[in-house]
Every structure is written in structure tokens, then in C-alpha cells.
């Protein structure tokens, strides 16, 4: 029982980050004018929506309840993106920098859970987390390319 609660807590932490990323990507997609970057952000929001459902299913498989909303810290992060975009001459570059920062934090969170030596992940959970983490890495790489292109 203790293991399933701990596993659920770890997955809920990722779920919270996923909600936050989805909302953040939606917000920046509304603010950018470049249609290619806008589409990139919209697709990432949809991807995080899908990640959320996968994590919810995994949490439910442990007999636990998924969390329902995003974190206060991320709400502040999204507000910062909004604030900074008002005062920056190249909004897209500033937003891409913030996206990269958020994606790096997400990768760290995934790595912390995947590499936790005190907590053995079942193969199905480990596979899911690695798949999602790798997709986030791809998003980070693409954001870096777009940032270079708009700077």
C-alpha cells in the first residue's frame, strides 16, 4: 500500500507539471504571431494533454486518484511569461527561452523519478516516463532551433 501511494505521489508530481506545461504552451501559442512557432506551441499543448491522460491512467492503475489542477509555482511562471512579453521587443525569442527553461526543469523532474535508486519503477511505468521525457527532450531541441532562427 505504501508503495502505491508513493508511486502515485511521484506520478501526480509529473501530472501537475504536465498540466502546467499544457497551460503554458496554450498561453504562448495565443501570443505569438509566427504561424510555424504558433503551431509548434499548439501541438505541444496537445501533446501535454495526451501525457496527462497517460499519467492519469497510470495513477489509476495504482488504485490512486489523479490530481486535478496545476501548481501555484507554474501559475506564477505563466504570469511571468505574460509580463515579460509585454516589455520584450522579440516576444517569440523570450517565450522560447522560457519554454526551454520549463522543459529543462521537466526533464530534471522525470530524471529524478526515473533514476531514484530508492524507488524501483515497474517496467510499464518506467517505459511511459522515458517515452514522455524523450518527447520533452525533442521539444527542447526544437525550441532551441526556433530560438536561433528568431534571434
Phi and psi in radians as a Rosetta constraint file:
Dihedral C 1 N 2 CA 2 C 2 CIRCULARHARMONIC -1.048 0.35
Dihedral N 2 CA 2 C 2 N 3 CIRCULARHARMONIC -0.710 0.35
Dihedral C 2 N 3 CA 3 C 3 CIRCULARHARMONIC -1.072 0.35
Dihedral N 3 CA 3 C 3 N 4 CIRCULARHARMONIC -0.790 0.35
Dihedral C 3 N 4 CA 4 C 4 CIRCULARHARMONIC -1.151 0.35
Dihedral N 4 CA 4 C 4 N 5 CIRCULARHARMONIC -0.606 0.35
Dihedral C 4 N 5 CA 5 C 5 CIRCULARHARMONIC -1.191 0.35
Dihedral N 5 CA 5 C 5 N 6 CIRCULARHARMONIC -0.779 0.35
Dihedral C 5 N 6 CA 6 C 6 CIRCULARHARMONIC -1.092 0.35
Dihedral N 6 CA 6 C 6 N 7 CIRCULARHARMONIC -0.768 0.35
Dihedral C 6 N 7 CA 7 C 7 CIRCULARHARMONIC -1.083 0.35
Dihedral N 7 CA 7 C 7 N 8 CIRCULARHARMONIC -0.775 0.35
Dihedral C 7 N 8 CA 8 C 8 CIRCULARHARMONIC -1.058 0.35
Dihedral N 8 CA 8 C 8 N 9 CIRCULARHARMONIC -0.721 0.35
Dihedral C 8 N 9 CA 9 C 9 CIRCULARHARMONIC -1.086 0.35
Dihedral N 9 CA 9 C 9 N 10 CIRCULARHARMONIC -0.755 0.35
Dihedral C 9 N 10 CA 10 C 10 CIRCULARHARMONIC -1.123 0.35
Dihedral N 10 CA 10 C 10 N 11 CIRCULARHARMONIC -0.765 0.35
Dihedral C 10 N 11 CA 11 C 11 CIRCULARHARMONIC -1.204 0.35
Dihedral N 11 CA 11 C 11 N 12 CIRCULARHARMONIC -0.610 0.35
Dihedral C 11 N 12 CA 12 C 12 CIRCULARHARMONIC -1.147 0.35
Dihedral N 12 CA 12 C 12 N 13 CIRCULARHARMONIC -0.569 0.35
Dihedral C 12 N 13 CA 13 C 13 CIRCULARHARMONIC -1.077 0.35
Dihedral N 13 CA 13 C 13 N 14 CIRCULARHARMONIC -0.768 0.35
Dihedral C 13 N 14 CA 14 C 14 CIRCULARHARMONIC -1.173 0.35
Dihedral N 14 CA 14 C 14 N 15 CIRCULARHARMONIC -0.663 0.35
Dihedral C 14 N 15 CA 15 C 15 CIRCULARHARMONIC -1.077 0.35
Dihedral N 15 CA 15 C 15 N 16 CIRCULARHARMONIC -0.739 0.35
Dihedral C 15 N 16 CA 16 C 16 CIRCULARHARMONIC -1.062 0.35
Dihedral N 16 CA 16 C 16 N 17 CIRCULARHARMONIC -0.791 0.35
Dihedral C 16 N 17 CA 17 C 17 CIRCULARHARMONIC -1.069 0.35
Dihedral N 17 CA 17 C 17 N 18 CIRCULARHARMONIC -0.654 0.35
Dihedral C 17 N 18 CA 18 C 18 CIRCULARHARMONIC -1.156 0.35
Dihedral N 18 CA 18 C 18 N 19 CIRCULARHARMONIC -0.776 0.35
Dihedral C 18 N 19 CA 19 C 19 CIRCULARHARMONIC -0.998 0.35
Dihedral N 19 CA 19 C 19 N 20 CIRCULARHARMONIC -0.800 0.35
Dihedral C 19 N 20 CA 20 C 20 CIRCULARHARMONIC -1.067 0.35
Dihedral N 20 CA 20 C 20 N 21 CIRCULARHARMONIC -0.783 0.35
Dihedral C 20 N 21 CA 21 C 21 CIRCULARHARMONIC -1.138 0.35
Dihedral N 21 CA 21 C 21 N 22 CIRCULARHARMONIC -0.743 0.35
Dihedral C 21 N 22 CA 22 C 22 CIRCULARHARMONIC -1.008 0.35
Dihedral N 22 CA 22 C 22 N 23 CIRCULARHARMONIC -0.857 0.35
Dihedral C 22 N 23 CA 23 C 23 CIRCULARHARMONIC -1.111 0.35
Dihedral N 23 CA 23 C 23 N 24 CIRCULARHARMONIC -0.706 0.35
Dihedral C 23 N 24 CA 24 C 24 CIRCULARHARMONIC -1.111 0.35
Dihedral N 24 CA 24 C 24 N 25 CIRCULARHARMONIC -0.780 0.35
Dihedral C 24 N 25 CA 25 C 25 CIRCULARHARMONIC -1.114 0.35
Dihedral N 25 CA 25 C 25 N 26 CIRCULARHARMONIC -0.675 0.35
Dihedral C 25 N 26 CA 26 C 26 CIRCULARHARMONIC -1.085 0.35
Dihedral N 26 CA 26 C 26 N 27 CIRCULARHARMONIC -0.739 0.35
Dihedral C 26 N 27 CA 27 C 27 CIRCULARHARMONIC -1.123 0.35
Dihedral N 27 CA 27 C 27 N 28 CIRCULARHARMONIC -0.816 0.35
Dihedral C 27 N 28 CA 28 C 28 CIRCULARHARMONIC -1.223 0.35
Dihedral N 28 CA 28 C 28 N 29 CIRCULARHARMONIC -0.538 0.35
Dihedral C 28 N 29 CA 29 C 29 CIRCULARHARMONIC -1.079 0.35
Dihedral N 29 CA 29 C 29 N 30 CIRCULARHARMONIC -0.595 0.35
Dihedral C 29 N 30 CA 30 C 30 CIRCULARHARMONIC -1.250 0.35
Dihedral N 30 CA 30 C 30 N 31 CIRCULARHARMONIC -0.384 0.35
Dihedral C 30 N 31 CA 31 C 31 CIRCULARHARMONIC -1.711 0.35
Dihedral N 31 CA 31 C 31 N 32 CIRCULARHARMONIC -0.392 0.35
Dihedral C 31 N 32 CA 32 C 32 CIRCULARHARMONIC -1.477 0.35
Dihedral N 32 CA 32 C 32 N 33 CIRCULARHARMONIC 2.645 0.35
Dihedral C 32 N 33 CA 33 C 33 CIRCULARHARMONIC -1.772 0.35
Dihedral N 33 CA 33 C 33 N 34 CIRCULARHARMONIC -0.524 0.35
Dihedral C 33 N 34 CA 34 C 34 CIRCULARHARMONIC -1.104 0.35
Dihedral N 34 CA 34 C 34 N 35 CIRCULARHARMONIC 2.070 0.35
Dihedral C 34 N 35 CA 35 C 35 CIRCULARHARMONIC -1.120 0.35
Dihedral N 35 CA 35 C 35 N 36 CIRCULARHARMONIC -0.542 0.35
Dihedral C 35 N 36 CA 36 C 36 CIRCULARHARMONIC -1.220 0.35
Dihedral N 36 CA 36 C 36 N 37 CIRCULARHARMONIC -0.787 0.35
Dihedral C 36 N 37 CA 37 C 37 CIRCULARHARMONIC -1.219 0.35
Dihedral N 37 CA 37 C 37 N 38 CIRCULARHARMONIC -0.658 0.35
Dihedral C 37 N 38 CA 38 C 38 CIRCULARHARMONIC -1.015 0.35
Dihedral N 38 CA 38 C 38 N 39 CIRCULARHARMONIC -0.819 0.35
Dihedral C 38 N 39 CA 39 C 39 CIRCULARHARMONIC -1.100 0.35
Dihedral N 39 CA 39 C 39 N 40 CIRCULARHARMONIC -0.702 0.35
Dihedral C 39 N 40 CA 40 C 40 CIRCULARHARMONIC -0.989 0.35
Dihedral N 40 CA 40 C 40 N 41 CIRCULARHARMONIC -0.857 0.35
Dihedral C 40 N 41 CA 41 C 41 CIRCULARHARMONIC -1.134 0.35
Dihedral N 41 CA 41 C 41 N 42 CIRCULARHARMONIC -0.712 0.35
Dihedral C 41 N 42 CA 42 C 42 CIRCULARHARMONIC -1.105 0.35
Dihedral N 42 CA 42 C 42 N 43 CIRCULARHARMONIC -0.730 0.35
Dihedral C 42 N 43 CA 43 C 43 CIRCULARHARMONIC -1.155 0.35
Dihedral N 43 CA 43 C 43 N 44 CIRCULARHARMONIC -0.630 0.35
Dihedral C 43 N 44 CA 44 C 44 CIRCULARHARMONIC -1.213 0.35
Dihedral N 44 CA 44 C 44 N 45 CIRCULARHARMONIC -0.620 0.35
Dihedral C 44 N 45 CA 45 C 45 CIRCULARHARMONIC -1.084 0.35
Dihedral N 45 CA 45 C 45 N 46 CIRCULARHARMONIC -0.768 0.35
Dihedral C 45 N 46 CA 46 C 46 CIRCULARHARMONIC -1.131 0.35
Dihedral N 46 CA 46 C 46 N 47 CIRCULARHARMONIC -0.706 0.35
Dihedral C 46 N 47 CA 47 C 47 CIRCULARHARMONIC -1.041 0.35
Dihedral N 47 CA 47 C 47 N 48 CIRCULARHARMONIC -0.779 0.35
Dihedral C 47 N 48 CA 48 C 48 CIRCULARHARMONIC -1.199 0.35
Dihedral N 48 CA 48 C 48 N 49 CIRCULARHARMONIC -0.564 0.35
Dihedral C 48 N 49 CA 49 C 49 CIRCULARHARMONIC -1.032 0.35
Dihedral N 49 CA 49 C 49 N 50 CIRCULARHARMONIC -0.819 0.35
Dihedral C 49 N 50 CA 50 C 50 CIRCULARHARMONIC -1.121 0.35
Dihedral N 50 CA 50 C 50 N 51 CIRCULARHARMONIC -0.729 0.35
Dihedral C 50 N 51 CA 51 C 51 CIRCULARHARMONIC -0.998 0.35
Dihedral N 51 CA 51 C 51 N 52 CIRCULARHARMONIC -0.741 0.35
Dihedral C 51 N 52 CA 52 C 52 CIRCULARHARMONIC -1.026 0.35
Dihedral N 52 CA 52 C 52 N 53 CIRCULARHARMONIC -0.759 0.35
Dihedral C 52 N 53 CA 53 C 53 CIRCULARHARMONIC -1.154 0.35
Dihedral N 53 CA 53 C 53 N 54 CIRCULARHARMONIC -0.664 0.35
Dihedral C 53 N 54 CA 54 C 54 CIRCULARHARMONIC -1.107 0.35
Dihedral N 54 CA 54 C 54 N 55 CIRCULARHARMONIC -0.760 0.35
Dihedral C 54 N 55 CA 55 C 55 CIRCULARHARMONIC -1.164 0.35
Dihedral N 55 CA 55 C 55 N 56 CIRCULARHARMONIC -0.689 0.35
Dihedral C 55 N 56 CA 56 C 56 CIRCULARHARMONIC -1.049 0.35
Dihedral N 56 CA 56 C 56 N 57 CIRCULARHARMONIC -0.757 0.35
Dihedral C 56 N 57 CA 57 C 57 CIRCULARHARMONIC -1.079 0.35
Dihedral N 57 CA 57 C 57 N 58 CIRCULARHARMONIC -0.711 0.35
Dihedral C 57 N 58 CA 58 C 58 CIRCULARHARMONIC -1.172 0.35
Dihedral N 58 CA 58 C 58 N 59 CIRCULARHARMONIC -0.730 0.35
Dihedral C 58 N 59 CA 59 C 59 CIRCULARHARMONIC -1.108 0.35
Dihedral N 59 CA 59 C 59 N 60 CIRCULARHARMONIC -0.766 0.35
Dihedral C 59 N 60 CA 60 C 60 CIRCULARHARMONIC -1.099 0.35
Dihedral N 60 CA 60 C 60 N 61 CIRCULARHARMONIC -0.584 0.35
Dihedral C 60 N 61 CA 61 C 61 CIRCULARHARMONIC -1.118 0.35
Dihedral N 61 CA 61 C 61 N 62 CIRCULARHARMONIC -0.420 0.35
Dihedral C 61 N 62 CA 62 C 62 CIRCULARHARMONIC -1.546 0.35
Dihedral N 62 CA 62 C 62 N 63 CIRCULARHARMONIC 0.088 0.35
Dihedral C 62 N 63 CA 63 C 63 CIRCULARHARMONIC 1.337 0.35
Dihedral N 63 CA 63 C 63 N 64 CIRCULARHARMONIC 0.346 0.35
Dihedral C 63 N 64 CA 64 C 64 CIRCULARHARMONIC -1.992 0.35
Dihedral N 64 CA 64 C 64 N 65 CIRCULARHARMONIC 2.968 0.35
Dihedral C 64 N 65 CA 65 C 65 CIRCULARHARMONIC -1.765 0.35
Dihedral N 65 CA 65 C 65 N 66 CIRCULARHARMONIC 2.299 0.35
Dihedral C 65 N 66 CA 66 C 66 CIRCULARHARMONIC -1.235 0.35
Dihedral N 66 CA 66 C 66 N 67 CIRCULARHARMONIC 2.582 0.35
Dihedral C 66 N 67 CA 67 C 67 CIRCULARHARMONIC -1.186 0.35
Dihedral N 67 CA 67 C 67 N 68 CIRCULARHARMONIC 2.775 0.35
Dihedral C 67 N 68 CA 68 C 68 CIRCULARHARMONIC -1.882 0.35
Dihedral N 68 CA 68 C 68 N 69 CIRCULARHARMONIC -0.200 0.35
Dihedral C 68 N 69 CA 69 C 69 CIRCULARHARMONIC -2.525 0.35
Dihedral N 69 CA 69 C 69 N 70 CIRCULARHARMONIC 3.104 0.35
Dihedral C 69 N 70 CA 70 C 70 CIRCULARHARMONIC -1.490 0.35
Dihedral N 70 CA 70 C 70 N 71 CIRCULARHARMONIC 2.972 0.35
Dihedral C 70 N 71 CA 71 C 71 CIRCULARHARMONIC -1.514 0.35
Dihedral N 71 CA 71 C 71 N 72 CIRCULARHARMONIC 2.741 0.35
Dihedral C 71 N 72 CA 72 C 72 CIRCULARHARMONIC -1.103 0.35
Dihedral N 72 CA 72 C 72 N 73 CIRCULARHARMONIC -0.735 0.35
Dihedral C 72 N 73 CA 73 C 73 CIRCULARHARMONIC -1.009 0.35
Dihedral N 73 CA 73 C 73 N 74 CIRCULARHARMONIC -0.755 0.35
Dihedral C 73 N 74 CA 74 C 74 CIRCULARHARMONIC -1.217 0.35
Dihedral N 74 CA 74 C 74 N 75 CIRCULARHARMONIC -0.611 0.35
Dihedral C 74 N 75 CA 75 C 75 CIRCULARHARMONIC -1.044 0.35
Dihedral N 75 CA 75 C 75 N 76 CIRCULARHARMONIC -0.727 0.35
Dihedral C 75 N 76 CA 76 C 76 CIRCULARHARMONIC -1.136 0.35
Dihedral N 76 CA 76 C 76 N 77 CIRCULARHARMONIC -0.677 0.35
Dihedral C 76 N 77 CA 77 C 77 CIRCULARHARMONIC -1.097 0.35
Dihedral N 77 CA 77 C 77 N 78 CIRCULARHARMONIC -0.798 0.35
Dihedral C 77 N 78 CA 78 C 78 CIRCULARHARMONIC -1.104 0.35
Dihedral N 78 CA 78 C 78 N 79 CIRCULARHARMONIC -0.677 0.35
Dihedral C 78 N 79 CA 79 C 79 CIRCULARHARMONIC -1.096 0.35
Dihedral N 79 CA 79 C 79 N 80 CIRCULARHARMONIC -0.670 0.35
Dihedral C 79 N 80 CA 80 C 80 CIRCULARHARMONIC -1.125 0.35
Dihedral N 80 CA 80 C 80 N 81 CIRCULARHARMONIC -0.721 0.35
Dihedral C 80 N 81 CA 81 C 81 CIRCULARHARMONIC -1.015 0.35
Dihedral N 81 CA 81 C 81 N 82 CIRCULARHARMONIC -0.798 0.35
Dihedral C 81 N 82 CA 82 C 82 CIRCULARHARMONIC -1.072 0.35
Dihedral N 82 CA 82 C 82 N 83 CIRCULARHARMONIC -0.839 0.35
Dihedral C 82 N 83 CA 83 C 83 CIRCULARHARMONIC -1.072 0.35
Dihedral N 83 CA 83 C 83 N 84 CIRCULARHARMONIC -0.848 0.35
Dihedral C 83 N 84 CA 84 C 84 CIRCULARHARMONIC -1.108 0.35
Dihedral N 84 CA 84 C 84 N 85 CIRCULARHARMONIC -0.642 0.35
Dihedral C 84 N 85 CA 85 C 85 CIRCULARHARMONIC -1.119 0.35
Dihedral N 85 CA 85 C 85 N 86 CIRCULARHARMONIC -0.422 0.35
Dihedral C 85 N 86 CA 86 C 86 CIRCULARHARMONIC -1.249 0.35
Dihedral N 86 CA 86 C 86 N 87 CIRCULARHARMONIC -0.450 0.35
Dihedral C 86 N 87 CA 87 C 87 CIRCULARHARMONIC -1.992 0.35
Dihedral N 87 CA 87 C 87 N 88 CIRCULARHARMONIC 0.162 0.35
Dihedral C 87 N 88 CA 88 C 88 CIRCULARHARMONIC -1.933 0.35
Dihedral N 88 CA 88 C 88 N 89 CIRCULARHARMONIC 2.371 0.35
Dihedral C 88 N 89 CA 89 C 89 CIRCULARHARMONIC -1.268 0.35
Dihedral N 89 CA 89 C 89 N 90 CIRCULARHARMONIC -0.533 0.35
Dihedral C 89 N 90 CA 90 C 90 CIRCULARHARMONIC -2.000 0.35
Dihedral N 90 CA 90 C 90 N 91 CIRCULARHARMONIC 1.472 0.35
Dihedral C 90 N 91 CA 91 C 91 CIRCULARHARMONIC -0.975 0.35
Dihedral N 91 CA 91 C 91 N 92 CIRCULARHARMONIC -0.756 0.35
Dihedral C 91 N 92 CA 92 C 92 CIRCULARHARMONIC -1.081 0.35
Dihedral N 92 CA 92 C 92 N 93 CIRCULARHARMONIC -0.743 0.35
Dihedral C 92 N 93 CA 93 C 93 CIRCULARHARMONIC -1.111 0.35
Dihedral N 93 CA 93 C 93 N 94 CIRCULARHARMONIC -0.786 0.35
Dihedral C 93 N 94 CA 94 C 94 CIRCULARHARMONIC -1.088 0.35
Dihedral N 94 CA 94 C 94 N 95 CIRCULARHARMONIC -0.746 0.35
Dihedral C 94 N 95 CA 95 C 95 CIRCULARHARMONIC -1.160 0.35
Dihedral N 95 CA 95 C 95 N 96 CIRCULARHARMONIC -0.704 0.35
Dihedral C 95 N 96 CA 96 C 96 CIRCULARHARMONIC -1.118 0.35
Dihedral N 96 CA 96 C 96 N 97 CIRCULARHARMONIC -0.648 0.35
Dihedral C 96 N 97 CA 97 C 97 CIRCULARHARMONIC -1.093 0.35
Dihedral N 97 CA 97 C 97 N 98 CIRCULARHARMONIC -0.743 0.35
Dihedral C 97 N 98 CA 98 C 98 CIRCULARHARMONIC -1.192 0.35
Dihedral N 98 CA 98 C 98 N 99 CIRCULARHARMONIC -0.665 0.35
Dihedral C 98 N 99 CA 99 C 99 CIRCULARHARMONIC -1.060 0.35
Dihedral N 99 CA 99 C 99 N 100 CIRCULARHARMONIC -0.779 0.35
Dihedral C 99 N 100 CA 100 C 100 CIRCULARHARMONIC -1.052 0.35
Dihedral N 100 CA 100 C 100 N 101 CIRCULARHARMONIC -0.735 0.35
Dihedral C 100 N 101 CA 101 C 101 CIRCULARHARMONIC -1.071 0.35
Dihedral N 101 CA 101 C 101 N 102 CIRCULARHARMONIC -0.810 0.35
Dihedral C 101 N 102 CA 102 C 102 CIRCULARHARMONIC -1.107 0.35
Dihedral N 102 CA 102 C 102 N 103 CIRCULARHARMONIC -0.685 0.35
Dihedral C 102 N 103 CA 103 C 103 CIRCULARHARMONIC -1.195 0.35
Dihedral N 103 CA 103 C 103 N 104 CIRCULARHARMONIC -0.670 0.35
Dihedral C 103 N 104 CA 104 C 104 CIRCULARHARMONIC -1.079 0.35
Dihedral N 104 CA 104 C 104 N 105 CIRCULARHARMONIC -0.711 0.35
Dihedral C 104 N 105 CA 105 C 105 CIRCULARHARMONIC -1.120 0.35
Dihedral N 105 CA 105 C 105 N 106 CIRCULARHARMONIC -0.705 0.35
Dihedral C 105 N 106 CA 106 C 106 CIRCULARHARMONIC -1.096 0.35
Dihedral N 106 CA 106 C 106 N 107 CIRCULARHARMONIC -0.771 0.35
Dihedral C 106 N 107 CA 107 C 107 CIRCULARHARMONIC -1.057 0.35
Dihedral N 107 CA 107 C 107 N 108 CIRCULARHARMONIC -0.730 0.35
Dihedral C 107 N 108 CA 108 C 108 CIRCULARHARMONIC -1.044 0.35
Dihedral N 108 CA 108 C 108 N 109 CIRCULARHARMONIC -0.744 0.35
Dihedral C 108 N 109 CA 109 C 109 CIRCULARHARMONIC -1.105 0.35
Dihedral N 109 CA 109 C 109 N 110 CIRCULARHARMONIC -0.806 0.35
Dihedral C 109 N 110 CA 110 C 110 CIRCULARHARMONIC -1.041 0.35
Dihedral N 110 CA 110 C 110 N 111 CIRCULARHARMONIC -0.812 0.35
Dihedral C 110 N 111 CA 111 C 111 CIRCULARHARMONIC -1.072 0.35
Dihedral N 111 CA 111 C 111 N 112 CIRCULARHARMONIC -0.695 0.35
Dihedral C 111 N 112 CA 112 C 112 CIRCULARHARMONIC -1.027 0.35
Dihedral N 112 CA 112 C 112 N 113 CIRCULARHARMONIC -0.730 0.35
Dihedral C 112 N 113 CA 113 C 113 CIRCULARHARMONIC -1.298 0.35
Dihedral N 113 CA 113 C 113 N 114 CIRCULARHARMONIC -0.804 0.35
Dihedral C 113 N 114 CA 114 C 114 CIRCULARHARMONIC -1.108 0.35
Dihedral N 114 CA 114 C 114 N 115 CIRCULARHARMONIC -0.659 0.35
Dihedral C 114 N 115 CA 115 C 115 CIRCULARHARMONIC -1.684 0.35
Dihedral N 115 CA 115 C 115 N 116 CIRCULARHARMONIC 0.130 0.35
Dihedral C 115 N 116 CA 116 C 116 CIRCULARHARMONIC -1.154 0.35
Dihedral N 116 CA 116 C 116 N 117 CIRCULARHARMONIC 1.914 0.35
Dihedral C 116 N 117 CA 117 C 117 CIRCULARHARMONIC -1.215 0.35
Dihedral N 117 CA 117 C 117 N 118 CIRCULARHARMONIC -0.356 0.35
Dihedral C 117 N 118 CA 118 C 118 CIRCULARHARMONIC -1.562 0.35
Dihedral N 118 CA 118 C 118 N 119 CIRCULARHARMONIC 0.007 0.35
Dihedral C 118 N 119 CA 119 C 119 CIRCULARHARMONIC -2.466 0.35
Dihedral N 119 CA 119 C 119 N 120 CIRCULARHARMONIC 1.901 0.35
Dihedral C 119 N 120 CA 120 C 120 CIRCULARHARMONIC -1.505 0.35
Dihedral N 120 CA 120 C 120 N 121 CIRCULARHARMONIC 2.141 0.35
Dihedral C 120 N 121 CA 121 C 121 CIRCULARHARMONIC -1.487 0.35
Dihedral N 121 CA 121 C 121 N 122 CIRCULARHARMONIC 2.434 0.35
Dihedral C 121 N 122 CA 122 C 122 CIRCULARHARMONIC -1.108 0.35
Dihedral N 122 CA 122 C 122 N 123 CIRCULARHARMONIC 2.617 0.35
Dihedral C 122 N 123 CA 123 C 123 CIRCULARHARMONIC -0.946 0.35
Dihedral N 123 CA 123 C 123 N 124 CIRCULARHARMONIC -0.684 0.35
Dihedral C 123 N 124 CA 124 C 124 CIRCULARHARMONIC -1.155 0.35
Dihedral N 124 CA 124 C 124 N 125 CIRCULARHARMONIC -0.688 0.35
Dihedral C 124 N 125 CA 125 C 125 CIRCULARHARMONIC -1.225 0.35
Dihedral N 125 CA 125 C 125 N 126 CIRCULARHARMONIC -0.765 0.35
Dihedral C 125 N 126 CA 126 C 126 CIRCULARHARMONIC -1.061 0.35
Dihedral N 126 CA 126 C 126 N 127 CIRCULARHARMONIC -0.745 0.35
Dihedral C 126 N 127 CA 127 C 127 CIRCULARHARMONIC -1.074 0.35
Dihedral N 127 CA 127 C 127 N 128 CIRCULARHARMONIC -0.774 0.35
Dihedral C 127 N 128 CA 128 C 128 CIRCULARHARMONIC -1.074 0.35
Dihedral N 128 CA 128 C 128 N 129 CIRCULARHARMONIC -0.828 0.35
Dihedral C 128 N 129 CA 129 C 129 CIRCULARHARMONIC -1.146 0.35
Dihedral N 129 CA 129 C 129 N 130 CIRCULARHARMONIC -0.683 0.35
Dihedral C 129 N 130 CA 130 C 130 CIRCULARHARMONIC -1.166 0.35
Dihedral N 130 CA 130 C 130 N 131 CIRCULARHARMONIC -0.685 0.35
Dihedral C 130 N 131 CA 131 C 131 CIRCULARHARMONIC -1.088 0.35
Dihedral N 131 CA 131 C 131 N 132 CIRCULARHARMONIC -0.802 0.35
Dihedral C 131 N 132 CA 132 C 132 CIRCULARHARMONIC -1.169 0.35
Dihedral N 132 CA 132 C 132 N 133 CIRCULARHARMONIC -0.761 0.35
Dihedral C 132 N 133 CA 133 C 133 CIRCULARHARMONIC -1.044 0.35
Dihedral N 133 CA 133 C 133 N 134 CIRCULARHARMONIC -0.740 0.35
Dihedral C 133 N 134 CA 134 C 134 CIRCULARHARMONIC -1.147 0.35
Dihedral N 134 CA 134 C 134 N 135 CIRCULARHARMONIC -0.624 0.35
Dihedral C 134 N 135 CA 135 C 135 CIRCULARHARMONIC -1.161 0.35
Dihedral N 135 CA 135 C 135 N 136 CIRCULARHARMONIC -0.646 0.35
Dihedral C 135 N 136 CA 136 C 136 CIRCULARHARMONIC -1.157 0.35
Dihedral N 136 CA 136 C 136 N 137 CIRCULARHARMONIC -0.676 0.35
Dihedral C 136 N 137 CA 137 C 137 CIRCULARHARMONIC -1.041 0.35
Dihedral N 137 CA 137 C 137 N 138 CIRCULARHARMONIC -0.732 0.35
Dihedral C 137 N 138 CA 138 C 138 CIRCULARHARMONIC -1.103 0.35
Dihedral N 138 CA 138 C 138 N 139 CIRCULARHARMONIC -0.698 0.35
Dihedral C 138 N 139 CA 139 C 139 CIRCULARHARMONIC -1.078 0.35
Dihedral N 139 CA 139 C 139 N 140 CIRCULARHARMONIC -0.752 0.35
Dihedral C 139 N 140 CA 140 C 140 CIRCULARHARMONIC -1.046 0.35
Dihedral N 140 CA 140 C 140 N 141 CIRCULARHARMONIC -0.802 0.35
Dihedral C 140 N 141 CA 141 C 141 CIRCULARHARMONIC -1.088 0.35
Dihedral N 141 CA 141 C 141 N 142 CIRCULARHARMONIC -0.722 0.35
Dihedral C 141 N 142 CA 142 C 142 CIRCULARHARMONIC -1.176 0.35
Dihedral N 142 CA 142 C 142 N 143 CIRCULARHARMONIC -0.722 0.35
Dihedral C 142 N 143 CA 143 C 143 CIRCULARHARMONIC -1.054 0.35
Dihedral N 143 CA 143 C 143 N 144 CIRCULARHARMONIC -0.672 0.35
Dihedral C 143 N 144 CA 144 C 144 CIRCULARHARMONIC -1.108 0.35
Dihedral N 144 CA 144 C 144 N 145 CIRCULARHARMONIC -0.714 0.35
Dihedral C 144 N 145 CA 145 C 145 CIRCULARHARMONIC -1.121 0.35
Dihedral N 145 CA 145 C 145 N 146 CIRCULARHARMONIC -0.785 0.35
Dihedral C 145 N 146 CA 146 C 146 CIRCULARHARMONIC -1.134 0.35
Dihedral N 146 CA 146 C 146 N 147 CIRCULARHARMONIC -0.684 0.35
Dihedral C 146 N 147 CA 147 C 147 CIRCULARHARMONIC -1.061 0.35
Dihedral N 147 CA 147 C 147 N 148 CIRCULARHARMONIC -0.767 0.35
Dihedral C 147 N 148 CA 148 C 148 CIRCULARHARMONIC -1.083 0.35
Dihedral N 148 CA 148 C 148 N 149 CIRCULARHARMONIC -0.692 0.35
Dihedral C 148 N 149 CA 149 C 149 CIRCULARHARMONIC -1.183 0.35
Dihedral N 149 CA 149 C 149 N 150 CIRCULARHARMONIC -0.611 0.35
Dihedral C 149 N 150 CA 150 C 150 CIRCULARHARMONIC -1.620 0.35
Dihedral N 150 CA 150 C 150 N 151 CIRCULARHARMONIC -0.177 0.35
